Amino acid sequence: MYSSLVIYFFALFLLGYSAPVVGLTVYRIGGENLHRPELDAPYEFVQLSWADADPARHGRTERLELDPDFIRPQQLDPSVNLAPSIKERGGQVLTKIWSRLAPHQEDDFYVFDQDPNTIYLGDGHFAAHGTPEKSLIFDFGAPLPLERIRFNPRKQYLTNRFVESFMIGVNDGDPVKDGTREFRIGRSGQLELDFDIVYDVVENTKADIHLDLPAMPIRRLLFQAQENTRGIWEIAEIEIYGRGFAPFASYVTNLIDLGSPASLGQLQWSGYQDKGGRIDLSMRSGLDDDPNTYWRNTFRGSERTRFDQSGQPLQLDSYNSLELGEQDGVTHDTENWAFWGPAYDFAAGRGAMVGNGPRRYVQVRADFTSTQQASSRLDYVQFAVSIPPVASRAVAEIVPNAVPPGRVTPFTYKLKPILKNDDLGFDRISIDTPSRPVQVDQVRISGQPVDFELNRIDSEGFVVGIPRIHIQRTEELIEVDFRAEVFTFGTVFSGRIFDSQRPHEVPQSITPGDADGLEDSNRLSVDLTRLGVGTIGTLSLNPPVFSPNGDGINDGVQIEYDLLNLVGPVWVCAGLYDLTGQLLGVIYEDRAASGRFAAQWDGRDEGGRLFPPGLYILRLTVDADSGQDTRQSVLALAY
């Protein structure tokens, strides 16, 4: 959950803010024909292109159409032959030599060179290499919605050079299925592939073959032909066609160098998702210009090293220059880089950037999932950073770490800022809570209570103003005491620090860590002490007896309830029953996640008619993933 204050400041930034802007930079990827943000104050604007993605700079694009204003998955035209462009699409063509799979031979190219006068001749010369059949594997590099395959000899040989016996196999590229498909080709211990056979023809007499392929994403397509028993066969062209959107596509930006460590703001994006299409947008940040650690095989047993033979640390280019046998894998640089964050809620249009404190490098990734008919489009991604940061680092922990669900609990938020000479300093702390805090009790710095201002308190958290923290107060422990309720296991009390004199600057996120050596918390998440108590914590009716007679006194009832430990929004329904258990009507329904909620009822049915006086049962029902949960209470209606 992110503070409305941050959203408000970000909105000011987008709409224009008249206060002086110091060290604010806006980055936009894509959307090149959009106007830059209109601000009255000075700021830097950096426009990046979707087309900039470069593997040498850790960027990548797969199965995407790139436009200056958007990216979207490639859509296959059913009239365009895919075979000639297989290498351009990141794929390859393999053939079988003896029992080994290898890159296709020179004369194989004749079957997909788009020249009907050049041919591959099935006169048995491939048998000289030790195999009694000709095998070609078209590997497209990623699953595609292939639709059909066609092959034929030259026109003048339609009657006598057709392929008598052939097989067509498909492989969807799922590694989990490797070794389970019915037909295997290649050599064990080297490259070995298996296929599901969709056509196995032994007595063909047709020359021009048109075959429909199964309605599934296909990464690899096998063509295998035996020698003819009578005469020879030839193929002038093998044509492969598809229809619809690439089921999986991906874009990864180059590493974006911010120039020096910066406070990271919110990521903002624009685009759309068709029904059935999805975009998983995520990001990561780091301190140096390479998010990976590279390993070299030394060929001394199982030993491997992070250095090349001259003793220099391996980098992307030096790793790629190693022989294939020397390359021993790439791992994530956990010391200098955060892992990819979880996918954002794309419909929200914005979310907090991932980074343990100020970071110099940023990288954004978009993974597209499509059906054959439905896809999505990403127009641009935009974010703002501030240099210098508020503090070089700010770590915090919260105590206690486990509390009863839905009970008001006193918490202490312990924050330790680490500042250097160029850091701006701060006088505001924003803390996110799962519901409106009951109260903020005290703020202490180095154990001493200090005066504070409660600048904001609402359903998303609170902001406190404190005496200014500058380099002379670096590493002093700041403690904030407040009372709040927790409804979900693992609730995170995220926070930010900022300078009230520079509201246009990006607030700096607080990192979970060891702020107070006397505590064993080291985290900002809070668990529940009781699990398995159901999804409905409490249900109360206020007042339990009400009289909807229009006199302005107790004319309605407020239905208050707590929902606990839900993964996401679920359907909530309140039904009114008589004392025999018969349903009289639904008086309230909504979707809600974990938290405290309230609804009003005026005593009327769906048609606007008042229920008669009497006693009723109000039953609250929640449809959660774990099953249906209910709770009920007696309600009295009087006139």
C-alpha positions as semicolon CSV with decimal commas, in nm:
position;residue;x (nm);y (nm);z (nm)
1;M;0,000;0,000;0,000
2;Y;0,139;0,341;-0,091
3;S;0,063;0,666;0,075
4;S;-0,181;0,905;-0,089
5;L;0,075;1,174;-0,009
6;V;0,321;1,018;-0,251
7;I;0,052;0,988;-0,518
8;Y;-0,041;1,350;-0,456
9;F;0,317;1,470;-0,496
10;F;0,359;1,262;-0,807
11;A;0,040;1,409;-0,950
12;L;0,175;1,757;-0,881
13;F;0,486;1,661;-1,068
14;L;0,288;1,535;-1,367
15;L;0,051;1,831;-1,380
16;G;0,308;2,100;-1,312
17;Y;0,439;2,247;-0,989
18;S;0,561;2,599;-0,940
19;A;0,817;2,538;-0,664
20;P;1,182;2,518;-0,771
21;V;1,285;2,171;-0,890
22;V;1,632;2,060;-0,781
23;G;1,784;1,736;-0,912
24;L;1,458;1,599;-1,055
25;T;1,485;1,385;-1,370
26;V;1,207;1,217;-1,563
27;Y;1,278;0,911;-1,780
28;R;1,034;0,789;-2,043
29;I;1,070;0,473;-2,251
30;G;0,853;0,475;-2,564
31;G;0,568;0,719;-2,628
32;E;0,807;0,925;-2,839
33;N;0,535;1,139;-2,996
34;L;0,390;1,241;-2,660
35;H;0,465;1,584;-2,520
36;R;0,716;1,600;-2,238
37;P;0,563;1,671;-1,895
38;E;0,474;2,041;-1,860
39;L;0,646;2,184;-1,553
40;D;0,701;2,547;-1,456
41;A;1,016;2,450;-1,268
42;P;1,339;2,325;-1,427
43;Y;1,389;1,950;-1,459
44;E;1,574;1,706;-1,680
45;F;1,383;1,491;-1,929
46;V;1,535;1,179;-2,086
47;Q;1,352;1,016;-2,377
48;L;1,445;0,655;-2,451
49;S;1,331;0,444;-2,746
50;W;1,182;0,097;-2,749
51;A;1,426;0,023;-3,032
52;D;1,728;0,087;-2,806
53;A;1,726;-0,264;-2,654
54;D;2,077;-0,404;-2,701
55;P;2,201;-0,742;-2,568
56;A;2,546;-0,588;-2,516
57;R;2,380;-0,351;-2,264
58;H;2,163;-0,624;-2,106
59;G;1,857;-0,533;-2,315
60;R;1,643;-0,786;-2,498
61;T;1,339;-0,801;-2,725
62;E;1,160;-1,121;-2,823
63;R;0,859;-1,167;-3,054
64;L;0,762;-0,801;-3,041
65;E;0,661;-0,535;-3,288
66;L;0,855;-0,221;-3,201
67;D;0,709;0,120;-3,276
68;P;0,828;0,459;-3,144
69;D;0,498;0,489;-2,958
70;F;0,436;0,130;-2,841
71;I;0,541;-0,233;-2,829
72;R;0,312;-0,532;-2,875
73;P;0,348;-0,904;-2,956
74;Q;0,407;-0,996;-3,319
75;Q;0,100;-1,103;-3,510
76;L;0,152;-1,371;-3,774
77;D;0,000;-1,306;-4,118
78;P;-0,150;-1,633;-4,252
79;S;-0,033;-1,540;-4,604
80;V;0,336;-1,492;-4,511
81;N;0,573;-1,789;-4,529
82;L;0,775;-1,802;-4,204
83;A;1,046;-2,044;-4,317
84;P;1,276;-1,796;-4,502
85;S;1,289;-1,557;-4,204
86;I;1,346;-1,814;-3,931
87;K;1,694;-1,683;-3,844
88;E;1,569;-1,323;-3,836
89;R;1,310;-1,436;-3,582
90;G;1,579;-1,578;-3,352
91;G;1,548;-1,938;-3,469
92;Q;1,754;-2,192;-3,662
93;V;1,726;-2,495;-3,890
94;L;1,887;-2,822;-3,781
95;T;1,955;-3,143;-3,972
96;K;2,058;-3,495;-3,876
97;I;2,408;-3,620;-3,961
98;W;2,460;-3,978;-3,845
99;S;2,276;-3,969;-3,512
100;R;2,384;-3,614;-3,432
101;L;2,185;-3,292;-3,476
102;A;2,380;-3,012;-3,642
103;P;2,316;-2,681;-3,825
104;H;2,156;-2,739;-4,166
105;Q;2,377;-2,817;-4,465
106;E;2,421;-2,581;-4,758
107;D;2,185;-2,766;-4,991
108;D;1,911;-2,774;-4,723
109;F;1,871;-2,401;-4,781
110;Y;1,713;-2,475;-5,119
111;V;1,390;-2,589;-4,954
112;F;1,324;-2,251;-4,791
113;D;1,502;-1,997;-5,014
114;Q;1,174;-1,890;-5,186
115;D;1,314;-1,996;-5,525
116;P;1,093;-2,272;-5,676
117;N;1,367;-2,365;-5,922
118;T;1,625;-2,466;-5,658
119;I;1,563;-2,803;-5,497
120;Y;1,678;-3,053;-5,242
121;L;1,704;-3,386;-5,423
122;G;1,614;-3,697;-5,227
123;D;1,838;-3,924;-5,434
124;G;1,986;-4,100;-5,133
125;H;2,301;-3,889;-5,098
126;F;2,205;-3,818;-4,737
127;A;2,242;-4,193;-4,673
128;A;2,612;-4,152;-4,736
129;H;2,625;-3,969;-4,405
130;G;2,489;-4,279;-4,234
131;T;2,115;-4,204;-4,201
132;P;1,844;-4,367;-4,415
133;E;1,618;-4,063;-4,401
134;K;1,636;-3,687;-4,442
135;S;1,547;-3,487;-4,128
136;L;1,498;-3,112;-4,096
137;I;1,402;-2,937;-3,771
138;F;1,268;-2,582;-3,790
139;D;1,330;-2,423;-3,449
140;F;1,157;-2,083;-3,424
141;G;1,329;-1,991;-3,098
142;A;0,997;-1,953;-2,912
143;P;0,647;-2,102;-2,940
144;L;0,440;-1,960;-3,226
145;P;0,079;-2,018;-3,338
146;L;0,171;-2,218;-3,650
147;E;-0,122;-2,311;-3,870
148;R;-0,008;-2,521;-4,170
149;I;0,286;-2,662;-4,365
150;R;0,319;-2,708;-4,741
151;F;0,588;-2,874;-4,954
152;N;0,612;-2,977;-5,319
153;P;0,857;-3,055;-5,605
154;R;0,905;-2,837;-5,911
155;K;0,599;-2,816;-6,136
156;Q;0,751;-3,028;-6,412
157;Y;0,806;-3,317;-6,168
158;L;0,469;-3,321;-5,994
159;T;0,384;-3,670;-6,126
160;N;0,698;-3,863;-6,042
161;R;0,910;-3,690;-5,776
162;F;0,669;-3,673;-5,485
163;V;0,767;-3,787;-5,135
164;E;0,632;-4,137;-5,074
165;S;0,695;-4,159;-4,699
166;F;0,726;-3,875;-4,447
167;M;0,661;-3,770;-4,088
168;I;0,565;-3,433;-3,938
169;G;0,626;-3,378;-3,567
170;V;0,572;-3,086;-3,329
171;N;0,735;-2,972;-3,004
172;D;0,585;-2,687;-2,797
173;G;0,918;-2,602;-2,631
174;D;0,802;-2,695;-2,279
175;P;1,113;-2,839;-2,106
176;V;0,895;-3,025;-1,854
177;K;0,777;-3,251;-2,138
178;D;1,127;-3,325;-2,268
179;G;1,188;-3,699;-2,278
180;T;0,816;-3,784;-2,272
181;R;0,722;-3,721;-2,636
182;E;0,683;-4,024;-2,863
183;F;0,963;-3,969;-3,117
184;R;1,323;-3,882;-3,030
185;I;1,599;-3,759;-3,258
186;G;1,961;-3,672;-3,186
187;R;2,236;-3,824;-2,976
188;S;2,222;-3,886;-2,602
189;G;2,466;-3,662;-2,417
190;Q;2,458;-3,403;-2,695
191;L;2,164;-3,221;-2,852
192;E;1,859;-3,445;-2,834
193;L;1,500;-3,344;-2,913
194;D;1,169;-3,525;-2,904
195;F;0,844;-3,467;-3,090
196;D;0,479;-3,558;-3,094
197;I;0,410;-3,705;-3,439
198;V;0,104;-3,550;-3,602
199;Y;0,145;-3,705;-3,949
200;D;0,306;-4,041;-4,032
201;V;0,244;-4,110;-4,400
202;V;0,384;-4,427;-4,566
203;E;0,210;-4,452;-4,907
204;N;0,177;-4,097;-5,033
205;T;0,114;-4,033;-5,404
206;K;0,042;-3,659;-5,389
207;A;0,303;-3,405;-5,497
208;D;0,166;-3,080;-5,351
209;I;0,117;-3,145;-4,978
210;H;-0,093;-2,911;-4,761
211;L;-0,124;-3,012;-4,394
212;D;-0,296;-2,837;-4,105
213;L;-0,097;-2,822;-3,781
214;P;-0,249;-2,871;-3,434
215;A;-0,402;-2,566;-3,268
216;M;-0,124;-2,515;-3,012
217;P;0,188;-2,300;-2,979
218;I;0,471;-2,478;-3,163
219;R;0,838;-2,400;-3,117
220;R;0,996;-2,682;-3,322
221;L;0,863;-2,851;-3,636
222;L;1,011;-3,179;-3,763
223;F;1,008;-3,287;-4,128
224;Q;1,148;-3,633;-4,197
225;A;1,136;-3,821;-4,530
226;Q;1,256;-4,172;-4,617
227;E;1,411;-4,268;-4,950
228;N;1,150;-4,350;-5,209
229;T;1,109;-4,720;-5,294
230;R;1,068;-4,624;-5,660
231;G;1,267;-4,336;-5,807
232;I;1,367;-4,025;-5,615
233;W;1,186;-3,734;-5,456
234;E;1,257;-3,365;-5,457
235;I;1,138;-3,061;-5,264
236;A;1,149;-2,718;-5,421
237;E;1,003;-2,536;-5,119
238;I;0,885;-2,608;-4,766
239;E;0,646;-2,332;-4,658
240;I;0,528;-2,280;-4,301
241;Y;0,244;-2,044;-4,210
242;G;0,097;-1,920;-3,884
243;R;-0,195;-1,710;-3,769
244;G;-0,246;-1,489;-3,461
245;F;-0,034;-1,336;-3,188
246;A;0,286;-1,483;-3,049
247;P;0,172;-1,650;-2,722
248;F;0,480;-1,528;-2,533
249;A;0,682;-1,213;-2,595
250;S;0,924;-1,016;-2,382
251;Y;1,102;-0,682;-2,362
252;V;1,389;-0,590;-2,127
253;T;1,534;-0,240;-2,132
254;N;1,904;-0,173;-2,135
255;L;2,049;-0,081;-1,798
256;I;1,947;0,281;-1,744
257;D;2,231;0,477;-1,582
258;L;2,095;0,755;-1,358
259;G;2,440;0,912;-1,324
260;S;2,474;0,861;-0,948
261;P;2,270;0,701;-0,668
262;A;1,920;0,850;-0,672
263;S;1,594;0,828;-0,482
264;L;1,352;0,618;-0,688
265;G;0,994;0,733;-0,725
266;Q;0,699;0,557;-0,882
267;L;0,686;0,373;-1,209
268;Q;0,404;0,490;-1,436
269;W;0,284;0,328;-1,757
270;S;0,015;0,337;-2,022
271;G;-0,126;0,069;-2,248
272;Y;-0,408;-0,183;-2,262
273;Q;-0,473;-0,552;-2,214
274;D;-0,727;-0,732;-2,432
275;K;-0,945;-0,993;-2,269
276;G;-0,719;-1,297;-2,268
277;G;-0,401;-1,089;-2,302
278;R;-0,171;-0,994;-2,014
279;I;0,132;-0,776;-1,949
280;D;0,350;-0,856;-1,648
281;L;0,551;-0,541;-1,584
282;S;0,837;-0,547;-1,332
283;M;1,164;-0,369;-1,256
284;R;1,487;-0,398;-1,062
285;S;1,763;-0,162;-0,959
286;G;2,130;-0,185;-0,870
287;L;2,453;-0,013;-0,779
288;D;2,681;-0,116;-1,068
289;D;2,659;-0,165;-1,445
290;D;2,610;-0,544;-1,450
291;P;2,334;-0,734;-1,266
292;N;2,501;-1,072;-1,321
293;T;2,790;-1,281;-1,193
294;Y;2,969;-1,488;-1,458
295;W;3,145;-1,820;-1,402
296;R;3,422;-1,996;-1,593
297;N;3,490;-2,369;-1,588
298;T;3,859;-2,425;-1,503
299;F;3,847;-2,796;-1,609
300;R;3,998;-2,889;-1,271
301;G;3,730;-3,121;-1,143
302;S;3,416;-2,926;-1,052
303;E;3,607;-2,602;-0,988
304;R;3,478;-2,280;-1,138
305;T;3,587;-1,919;-1,105
306;R;3,456;-1,564;-1,153
307;F;3,782;-1,458;-1,325
308;D;3,921;-1,501;-1,673
309;Q;4,261;-1,658;-1,739
310;S;4,436;-1,323;-1,693
311;G;4,282;-1,283;-1,347
312;Q;4,029;-1,015;-1,443
313;P;3,665;-1,042;-1,324
314;L;3,442;-1,180;-1,596
315;Q;3,207;-0,930;-1,761
316;L;2,934;-0,983;-2,020
317;D;3,165;-0,940;-2,320
318;S;3,451;-1,149;-2,179
319;Y;3,208;-1,425;-2,078
320;N;3,058;-1,434;-2,427
321;S;3,407;-1,465;-2,575
322;L;3,478;-1,785;-2,377
323;E;3,461;-2,121;-2,550
324;L;3,128;-2,294;-2,493
325;G;3,294;-2,553;-2,271
326;E;3,440;-2,277;-2,053
327;Q;3,111;-2,097;-1,994
328;D;2,980;-2,231;-1,664
329;G;2,668;-2,028;-1,606
330;V;2,539;-1,686;-1,503
331;T;2,394;-1,605;-1,160
332;H;2,231;-1,298;-1,008
333;D;2,459;-1,042;-0,843
334;T;2,290;-1,039;-0,503
335;E;2,541;-0,796;-0,353
336;N;2,476;-0,503;-0,586
337;W;2,137;-0,576;-0,744
338;A;1,784;-0,632;-0,619
339;F;1,593;-0,924;-0,768
340;W;1,319;-0,854;-1,019
341;G;1,022;-0,723;-0,822
342;P;0,678;-0,885;-0,840
343;A;0,462;-0,791;-1,136
344;Y;0,268;-0,469;-1,090
345;D;-0,110;-0,450;-1,112
346;F;-0,119;-0,332;-1,471
347;A;-0,466;-0,179;-1,437
348;A;-0,339;0,052;-1,159
349;G;-0,113;0,238;-1,405
350;R;0,157;0,302;-1,143
351;G;0,351;0,141;-0,860
352;A;0,650;0,198;-0,634
353;M;0,993;0,126;-0,779
354;V;1,203;-0,156;-0,628
355;G;1,530;-0,065;-0,458
356;N;1,699;-0,099;-0,121
357;G;1,781;0,269;-0,085
358;P;1,925;0,500;-0,352
359;R;2,026;0,320;-0,671
360;R;2,223;0,427;-0,977
361;Y;2,094;0,175;-1,232
362;V;1,740;0,077;-1,326
363;Q;1,604;-0,192;-1,557
364;V;1,242;-0,255;-1,662
365;R;1,092;-0,575;-1,804
366;A;0,758;-0,642;-1,976
367;D;0,641;-1,001;-2,036
368;F;0,343;-1,044;-2,270
369;T;0,105;-1,340;-2,272
370;S;-0,145;-1,362;-2,559
371;T;-0,402;-1,591;-2,712
372;Q;-0,427;-1,641;-3,085
373;Q;-0,691;-1,366;-3,107
374;A;-0,618;-1,142;-2,808
375;S;-0,307;-0,953;-2,709
376;S;-0,194;-0,634;-2,534
377;R;0,002;-0,317;-2,601
378;L;0,244;-0,114;-2,388
379;D;0,269;0,250;-2,493
380;Y;0,530;0,384;-2,254
381;V;0,693;0,345;-1,914
382;Q;0,791;0,656;-1,719
383;F;0,954;0,726;-1,383
384;A;1,110;1,010;-1,185
385;V;1,424;1,014;-0,971
386;S;1,592;1,271;-0,748
387;I;1,965;1,337;-0,714
388;P;2,110;1,370;-0,455
389;P;1,897;1,140;-0,238
390;V;1,750;1,232;0,099
391;A;1,988;0,987;0,268
392;S;2,246;0,740;0,145
393;R;2,056;0,467;0,325
394;A;1,760;0,437;0,561
395;V;1,687;0,102;0,727
396;A;1,396;0,026;0,954
397;E;1,229;-0,255;1,147
398;I;0,897;-0,286;1,323
399;V;0,811;-0,448;1,656
400;P;0,622;-0,658;1,741
401;N;0,641;-0,892;1,439
402;A;0,335;-1,103;1,522
403;V;0,000;-0,983;1,654
404;P;-0,357;-1,114;1,694
405;P;-0,574;-1,050;1,387
406;G;-0,796;-0,744;1,392
407;R;-0,685;-0,628;1,740
408;V;-0,555;-0,276;1,811
409;T;-0,184;-0,326;1,883
410;P;0,091;-0,081;1,986
411;F;0,380;-0,082;1,735
412;T;0,721;0,083;1,730
413;Y;0,874;0,175;1,395
414;K;1,254;0,192;1,437
415;L;1,442;0,388;1,170
416;K;1,817;0,443;1,129
417;P;1,921;0,691;0,855
418;I;2,275;0,697;0,717
419;L;2,367;1,032;0,561
420;K;2,670;1,160;0,373
421;N;2,782;1,515;0,298
422;D;2,578;1,563;-0,020
423;D;2,253;1,408;0,109
424;L;1,956;1,643;0,144
425;G;1,832;1,533;0,487
426;F;1,465;1,504;0,587
427;D;1,200;1,612;0,834
428;R;0,905;1,389;0,740
429;I;0,837;1,015;0,780
430;S;0,550;0,849;0,595
431;I;0,439;0,503;0,717
432;D;0,183;0,283;0,539
433;T;-0,069;0,089;0,748
434;P;-0,338;-0,166;0,649
435;S;-0,617;0,055;0,789
436;R;-0,649;0,391;0,959
437;P;-0,417;0,395;1,263
438;V;-0,591;0,447;1,594
439;Q;-0,330;0,694;1,720
440;V;0,032;0,809;1,691
441;D;0,165;0,824;2,046
442;Q;0,527;0,936;2,050
443;V;0,844;1,000;1,849
444;R;1,190;0,952;2,001
445;I;1,535;1,033;1,862
446;S;1,827;0,858;2,032
447;G;1,587;0,752;2,305
448;Q;1,463;1,104;2,387
449;P;1,101;1,209;2,317
450;V;1,077;1,495;2,067
451;D;0,796;1,720;1,952
452;F;0,627;1,598;1,635
453;E;0,344;1,701;1,403
454;L;0,084;1,461;1,273
455;N;0,063;1,592;0,916
456;R;-0,170;1,324;0,786
457;I;-0,360;1,021;0,917
458;D;-0,607;0,822;0,707
459;S;-0,693;0,472;0,587
460;E;-0,357;0,440;0,409
461;G;-0,129;0,540;0,697
462;F;0,017;0,857;0,841
463;V;0,290;1,121;0,805
464;V;0,477;1,270;1,100
465;G;0,689;1,584;1,098
466;I;1,001;1,561;1,312
467;P;1,306;1,778;1,387
468;R;1,526;1,793;1,080
469;I;1,768;1,503;1,032
470;H;2,098;1,604;0,870
471;I;2,450;1,463;0,852
472;Q;2,525;1,558;1,213
473;R;2,246;1,322;1,319
474;T;2,342;1,032;1,093
475;E;2,279;0,685;1,236
476;E;2,068;0,819;1,525
477;L;1,783;0,583;1,605
478;I;1,438;0,732;1,534
479;E;1,141;0,554;1,694
480;V;0,774;0,615;1,613
481;D;0,510;0,464;1,845
482;F;0,162;0,414;1,701
483;R;-0,139;0,185;1,734
484;A;-0,298;-0,002;1,446
485;E;-0,469;-0,327;1,342
486;V;-0,342;-0,604;1,114
487;F;-0,571;-0,827;0,908
488;T;-0,333;-1,021;0,681
489;F;-0,037;-1,248;0,751
490;G;0,283;-1,081;0,634
491;T;0,145;-0,725;0,619
492;V;0,425;-0,486;0,521
493;F;0,449;-0,144;0,690
494;S;0,645;0,025;0,412
495;G;0,768;0,381;0,459
496;R;0,938;0,680;0,304
497;I;1,135;0,983;0,419
498;F;1,132;1,325;0,256
499;D;1,203;1,695;0,302
500;S;0,894;1,913;0,347
501;Q;1,085;2,208;0,197
502;R;1,126;2,014;-0,130
503;P;0,783;1,857;-0,192
504;H;0,859;1,816;-0,563
505;E;1,148;1,577;-0,491
506;V;1,094;1,201;-0,494
507;P;1,037;1,059;-0,142
508;Q;1,297;0,796;-0,057
509;S;1,183;0,443;0,026
510;I;1,286;0,287;0,356
511;T;1,467;-0,048;0,347
512;P;1,394;-0,333;0,590
513;G;1,702;-0,401;0,803
514;D;1,872;-0,393;1,142
515;A;1,796;-0,043;1,272
516;D;1,823;-0,134;1,640
517;G;2,080;-0,392;1,744
518;L;1,875;-0,466;2,056
519;E;1,589;-0,605;1,845
520;D;1,582;-0,924;1,637
521;S;1,317;-0,798;1,398
522;N;1,514;-0,670;1,096
523;R;1,194;-0,653;0,891
524;L;0,890;-0,441;0,823
525;S;0,639;-0,724;0,786
526;V;0,399;-0,835;1,059
527;D;0,250;-1,183;1,091
528;L;-0,064;-1,302;1,266
529;T;-0,043;-1,507;1,586
530;R;-0,361;-1,699;1,501
531;L;-0,424;-1,859;1,165
532;G;-0,710;-2,078;1,054
533;V;-0,969;-1,869;1,240
534;G;-1,169;-1,805;0,923
535;T;-1,181;-1,515;0,685
536;I;-1,439;-1,315;0,883
537;G;-1,286;-1,171;1,198
538;T;-1,575;-0,979;1,351
539;L;-1,929;-0,887;1,252
540;S;-2,117;-0,614;1,436
541;L;-2,442;-0,423;1,378
542;N;-2,478;-0,067;1,498
543;P;-2,737;-0,020;1,632
544;P;-2,864;-0,379;1,669
545;V;-3,219;-0,239;1,686
546;F;-3,313;0,031;1,435
547;S;-3,632;0,200;1,321
548;P;-3,642;0,326;0,958
549;N;-3,939;0,558;1,018
550;G;-3,779;0,876;0,884
551;D;-3,746;1,058;1,217
552;G;-3,369;1,086;1,177
553;I;-3,297;0,865;1,479
554;N;-3,162;0,515;1,413
555;D;-3,310;0,516;1,062
556;G;-3,042;0,277;0,936
557;V;-2,803;0,013;1,054
558;Q;-2,428;0,005;0,993
559;I;-2,289;-0,338;0,915
560;E;-1,924;-0,354;1,023
561;Y;-1,699;-0,653;0,952
562;D;-1,332;-0,752;0,936
563;L;-1,184;-0,974;0,665
564;L;-0,866;-1,163;0,749
565;N;-0,576;-1,309;0,555
566;L;-0,719;-1,291;0,204
567;V;-0,483;-1,306;-0,094
568;G;-0,695;-1,062;-0,297
569;P;-1,048;-0,922;-0,331
570;V;-1,330;-1,174;-0,280
571;W;-1,707;-1,164;-0,312
572;V;-1,890;-1,061;0,007
573;C;-2,265;-1,096;0,046
574;A;-2,503;-1,006;0,334
575;G;-2,833;-1,193;0,327
576;L;-3,142;-1,130;0,546
577;Y;-3,314;-1,442;0,684
578;D;-3,618;-1,503;0,900
579;L;-3,591;-1,705;1,221
580;T;-3,671;-2,028;1,035
581;G;-3,365;-1,980;0,814
582;Q;-3,550;-1,879;0,497
583;L;-3,368;-1,623;0,279
584;L;-3,571;-1,305;0,243
585;G;-3,329;-1,110;0,027
586;V;-2,975;-0,988;-0,031
587;I;-2,925;-0,647;0,132
588;Y;-2,558;-0,591;0,049
589;E;-2,288;-0,736;-0,176
590;D;-1,943;-0,619;-0,278
591;R;-1,586;-0,728;-0,349
592;A;-1,333;-0,667;-0,071
593;A;-0,986;-0,770;0,042
594;S;-0,845;-0,800;0,393
595;G;-0,932;-0,510;0,621
596;R;-1,217;-0,342;0,809
597;F;-1,531;-0,251;0,615
598;A;-1,870;-0,093;0,678
599;A;-2,198;-0,083;0,486
600;Q;-2,529;0,094;0,549
601;W;-2,878;-0,061;0,518
602;D;-3,202;0,133;0,532
603;G;-3,438;-0,157;0,609
604;R;-3,573;-0,184;0,252
605;D;-3,569;-0,470;-0,001
606;E;-3,441;-0,443;-0,358
607;G;-3,776;-0,297;-0,466
608;G;-3,761;-0,018;-0,206
609;R;-4,024;-0,170;0,024
610;L;-3,969;-0,167;0,402
611;F;-3,940;-0,501;0,575
612;P;-4,202;-0,561;0,848
613;P;-4,099;-0,511;1,214
614;G;-3,947;-0,812;1,384
615;L;-3,632;-1,013;1,448
616;Y;-3,413;-1,119;1,156
617;I;-3,084;-1,299;1,101
618;L;-2,819;-1,115;0,904
619;R;-2,572;-1,366;0,755
620;L;-2,244;-1,247;0,604
621;T;-2,092;-1,485;0,346
622;V;-1,743;-1,468;0,200
623;D;-1,638;-1,675;-0,104
624;A;-1,263;-1,721;-0,051
625;D;-1,017;-1,953;-0,228
626;S;-1,014;-2,173;0,083
627;G;-1,393;-2,211;0,069
628;Q;-1,704;-2,033;0,184
629;D;-1,705;-1,870;0,528
630;T;-2,011;-1,729;0,708
631;R;-2,093;-1,536;1,023
632;Q;-2,430;-1,416;1,142
633;S;-2,591;-1,181;1,391
634;V;-2,946;-1,104;1,513
635;L;-3,099;-0,782;1,382
636;A;-3,415;-0,617;1,518
637;L;-3,632;-0,384;1,308
638;A;-3,890;-0,174;1,496
639;Y;-4,120;0,124;1,427
